[in-house]
Amino acid sequence: MILDALTLFANNLAYNGTSVAVDLETAKAGPGNPFTVFVTGSPDLTGVTGIVITDGATKAAADSLITHTAALAGKTLQFELPSDVGRYVKVALAGTPSKGTWSAGIVLPGIQTNV
């Protein structure tokens, strides 16, 4: 998978780390193309019950956008962001993580298909 540093929320981040907000103005999908978010957990990621994706007009604003309940250990989850998503998007782990690492980012449609 080809990743762009400008569209990564987390790259092999420790279970207790905080992801960064991605500015969707830097990730130009083009008219009519949705943004696809991927979240990958290491096989030893424990205590995670799901993910929460938030968005807002500023980096500090955070409205819950998508909450997905799922085990993440050794898996990759994908979501399309809604068309009315705010400019800044952030991904967080839900639950009580206690071990492992995770990565998350945006993959543009038509460019990357092996997420």
Protein Blocks (a to p, Z undefined) as FASTA:
>chain_A
ZZdfklcfbghiafkbccddddfklmcgbghiacdddddddfklghiabdcddddfbfkb
ccdfbdcdddfehpacdddddfkbcfbdcdddehjdfbdcdddddddehkamcZZ
